């Protein structure tokens, strides 16, 4: 596909799946997008479209890919895709979808997390056609005078009417001053990038509109703001997030990815089909109809979804082994044929082993799983996070439903 594709066809593709909360706002953004596409075709210049991702953890998950796939649609139509890694905004922490302030990260933590982002993003985006930017390059250079000037364009009331801030305010929970900076700083990204379009999740709408306001104040044409629905996590209710443990990482093993998809509640399946697969709207409607009239069994549909997601991120060749591993462990209740090994001495605690072996990404996640009785050694539940694992012979450590580790005595 390219810019030569008729404008109406481009609009149909690019607006598919877009949700803006208010229909009038969506119509206004669509009209502005059409103007930009017409101007782009007349001038022979691609429009500049970007989306930002804060490296608050080293892994991207399927929730991130909803906007990434929309970015790829622009890219496939010949427009300039800009992948922004929020190496400065991550220091502030986006409050948009949180009922409390995010934990502060250090610059070193953020930069370490960011190292893996491009490799993961290029599973979707074309590496040769993607402009990658790091927003610490310009945000760290802002003077206090510039920050005051930008802040003067917004009122405290505009922030407090936002859903999460208003709930915290009513409950008397802390709202920290630095949290107000986030939308302003993200808005400044749009001015530096001279963005024509910015993408984000529906919870990001305020930040995207802040970008429009700053662009106008600086004499630029305001960007089109397009937001996409939120992907629910593996619990089927909450937004997918690393912090809540309900995520599917796009760099996880095929077996882990397949197993997590199969753990989804049936009610969440269509959310995934619509937002993170390559199925056409007609194919998705047919699947939904089949589930509704009972012609399709939910288990078979979920296996189709699991195969699709593994194929997208791990390749077609990874699908069959991942499905075989799932059948062996969850349907035949056997240990997997292959699992990583870990040599353990007498001083290693459960938490130490889980973190050092890579079974979990943090000590807090390890403790949470132990507290939930989600850790077993040779079938026995381990409930003391500080207990030393004194293994005299090979043993199987199972974390959750899908993670296995063979412990080998030194």
HUJOHU-V135853 format. One record per residue. RES is the residue in one small letter. SS is DSSP state (~ for helix, > for strand, _ for the rest). PHI is phi as a letter, one per 20 degrees, with the letter a starting at -180 (none if undefined). NEAR is the number of other C-alpha atoms within 8 Angstrom. Layout:
BEGIN
<<RES,SS,PHI,NEAR> <RES,SS,PHI,NEAR>>
END
This chain:
BEGIN
<<x,_,none,7> <x,_,b,7> <x,_,f,10> <x,_,f,6> <x,_,f,9> <x,_,g,7> <x,~,g,9> <x,~,f,6> <x,~,f,8> <x,~,f,10> <x,~,g,11> <x,~,g,8> <x,~,f,8> <x,~,f,10> <x,~,e,8> <x,_,f,6> <x,_,n,8> <x,>,f,10> <x,_,c,10> <x,_,c,12> <x,_,n,7> <x,_,d,6> <x,~,f,7> <x,~,f,6> <x,~,f,9> <x,~,f,12> <x,~,f,8> <x,~,f,8> <x,~,f,11> <x,~,f,10> <x,~,f,8> <x,~,f,9> <x,~,f,11> <x,~,g,10> <x,~,g,8> <x,~,f,10> <x,~,f,10> <x,~,f,9> <x,~,f,8> <x,~,f,11> <x,~,f,11> <x,~,f,7> <x,~,e,6> <x,_,m,6> <x,_,d,7> <x,_,f,10> <x,_,f,12> <x,>,d,12> <x,>,c,15> <x,>,c,13> <x,>,b,13> <x,>,d,9> <x,>,c,9> <x,_,e,9> <x,_,e,14> <x,_,f,8> <x,_,b,8> <x,_,f,11> <x,_,d,10> <x,_,e,13> <x,>,c,13> <x,~,g,13> <x,~,g,12> <x,~,f,9> <x,~,f,10> <x,~,f,14> <x,~,f,12> <x,~,f,12> <x,~,f,11> <x,~,f,10> <x,~,f,14> <x,~,f,12> <x,~,f,10> <x,~,f,13> <x,~,f,13> <x,~,f,9> <x,_,e,11> <x,_,n,10> <x,_,e,12> <x,>,e,13> <x,>,e,14> <x,>,d,12> <x,>,d,12> <x,>,e,12> <x,>,e,14> <x,_,f,13> <x,_,f,15> <x,_,d,12> <x,~,f,14> <x,~,f,13> <x,~,f,11> <x,~,e,11> <x,_,n,12> <x,_,f,11> <x,_,e,12> <x,_,g,7> <x,_,d,7> <x,_,d,9> <x,_,e,9> <x,_,b,9> <x,_,f,10> <x,_,f,8> <x,_,f,5> <x,_,f,7> <x,_,d,9> <x,_,e,7> <x,~,f,9> <x,~,f,6> <x,~,f,8> <x,~,f,15> <x,~,f,10> <x,~,f,8> <x,~,f,13> <x,~,f,12> <x,_,g,8> <x,_,e,9> <x,~,f,13> <x,~,f,9> <x,~,g,7> <x,~,f,11> <x,~,f,10> <x,_,f,9> <x,_,f,7> <x,_,d,10> <x,_,e,12> <x,_,e,9> <x,~,g,6> <x,~,f,4> <x,~,d,8> <x,>,d,11> <x,>,e,8> <x,>,d,9> <x,>,c,8> <x,>,d,10> <x,_,f,13> <x,~,f,11> <x,~,f,7> <x,~,d,8> <x,~,f,11> <x,_,f,7> <x,_,e,7> <x,_,f,8> <x,_,e,6> <x,~,f,6> <x,~,f,6> <x,~,f,8> <x,~,f,9> <x,~,f,8> <x,~,f,8> <x,~,f,10> <x,~,f,8> <x,_,f,7> <x,_,e,8> <x,_,c,7> <x,_,d,7> <x,~,f,6> <x,~,f,6> <x,~,f,8> <x,~,f,9> <x,~,f,10> <x,_,f,8> <x,_,f,8> <x,~,g,7> <x,~,f,11> <x,~,f,12> <x,~,f,10> <x,~,f,9> <x,~,f,13> <x,~,f,11> <x,~,f,7> <x,~,e,6> <x,_,n,6> <x,_,f,8> <x,_,f,7> <x,_,c,10> <x,_,e,7> <x,~,g,6> <x,~,f,7> <x,~,f,12> <x,~,f,9> <x,~,f,9> <x,~,g,14> <x,~,f,11> <x,~,f,13> <x,~,f,10> <x,~,f,13> <x,~,f,16> <x,~,f,12> <x,~,g,11> <x,~,f,14> <x,~,f,13> <x,~,f,8> <x,~,f,6> <x,_,l,8> <x,_,f,13> <x,_,e,12> <x,>,b,13> <x,>,c,14> <x,>,d,15> <x,>,a,15> <x,>,f,11> <x,~,g,12> <x,~,f,8> <x,~,e,10> <x,~,g,12> <x,~,g,8> <x,~,f,12> <x,~,f,15> <x,~,f,10> <x,~,f,12> <x,~,f,17> <x,~,f,14> <x,~,f,11> <x,~,f,13> <x,~,f,15> <x,~,f,10> <x,~,f,7> <x,_,d,7> <x,_,m,6> <x,_,d,9> <x,_,f,7> <x,_,f,10> <x,_,f,12> <x,>,e,11> <x,>,d,13> <x,>,c,13> <x,>,d,13> <x,>,d,14> <x,_,f,11> <x,_,e,10> <x,_,e,12> <x,>,f,13> <x,_,e,13> <x,_,f,14> <x,_,f,9> <x,_,n,10> <x,_,c,7> <x,_,f,7> <x,>,g,8> <x,_,f,14> <x,_,b,11> <x,~,f,9> <x,~,f,4> <x,~,e,7> <x,_,m,7> <x,_,d,10> <x,_,d,13> <x,_,c,12> <x,>,f,10> <x,_,f,11> <x,_,d,9> <x,_,f,8> <x,_,f,7> <x,~,g,11> <x,~,f,12> <x,~,f,10> <x,~,f,15> <x,~,f,15> <x,~,f,11> <x,~,f,11> <x,~,f,12> <x,~,f,9> <x,_,e,7> <x,_,f,11> <x,_,f,9> <x,~,g,7> <x,~,f,6> <x,~,e,10> <x,~,g,11> <x,~,f,9> <x,~,g,9> <x,~,f,11> <x,~,g,11> <x,~,f,11> <x,~,d,10> <x,~,c,11> <x,_,d,10> <x,_,e,5> <x,_,f,8> <x,_,f,6> <x,~,g,7> <x,~,f,6> <x,~,f,8> <x,~,f,12> <x,~,f,8> <x,~,f,8> <x,~,f,10> <x,~,f,9> <x,~,f,8> <x,~,f,10> <x,~,f,11> <x,~,f,7> <x,_,e,7> <x,_,n,7> <x,_,f,7> <x,_,d,10> <x,_,e,8> <x,~,g,8> <x,~,f,6> <x,~,f,8> <x,~,f,10> <x,~,f,12> <x,~,f,9> <x,~,f,8> <x,~,f,13> <x,~,f,13> <x,~,f,11> <x,~,f,10> <x,~,f,12> <x,~,f,15> <x,~,f,12> <x,~,f,8> <x,~,d,9> <x,~,c,11> <x,_,n,9> <x,_,g,8> <x,~,f,8> <x,~,e,11> <x,~,f,13> <x,~,f,7> <x,~,f,9> <x,~,f,11> <x,~,f,11> <x,~,f,8> <x,~,f,10> <x,~,f,12> <x,~,f,9> <x,~,f,12> <x,~,e,11> <x,~,d,8> <x,~,d,7> <x,_,d,7> <x,_,l,7> <x,_,d,7> <x,_,f,6> <x,_,f,9> <x,_,f,4> <x,_,c,4> <x,_,b,8> <x,>,f,7> <x,>,d,8> <x,>,b,9> <x,>,e,8> <x,>,c,13> <x,_,e,10> <x,_,f,8> <x,_,e,7> <x,_,f,11> <x,>,e,11> <x,~,g,11> <x,~,f,11> <x,~,g,9> <x,~,f,10> <x,~,f,11> <x,~,f,13> <x,~,f,7> <x,_,e,8> <x,_,n,7> <x,_,f,10> <x,_,c,10> <x,_,e,7> <x,_,b,7> <x,~,f,10> <x,~,f,6> <x,~,f,10> <x,~,f,12> <x,~,f,10> <x,~,f,8> <x,~,f,12> <x,~,f,13> <x,~,f,8> <x,_,e,6> <x,_,l,10> <x,_,e,11> <x,>,c,13> <x,>,c,12> <x,>,d,11> <x,_,l,8> <x,_,n,6> <x,>,e,6> <x,>,f,9> <x,_,d,10> <x,_,d,8> <x,_,d,6> <x,_,f,10> <x,_,e,7> <x,_,f,7> <x,>,f,9> <x,_,e,11> <x,_,e,9> <x,_,e,12> <x,_,e,5> <x,_,b,6> <x,_,g,9> <x,>,b,10> <x,>,d,10> <x,>,e,12> <x,>,d,14> <x,>,d,12> <x,_,m,8> <x,_,d,6> <x,_,c,10> <x,>,d,9> <x,>,c,11> <x,>,b,12> <x,>,e,12> <x,>,e,13> <x,>,d,12> <x,>,f,10> <x,_,f,5>>
END
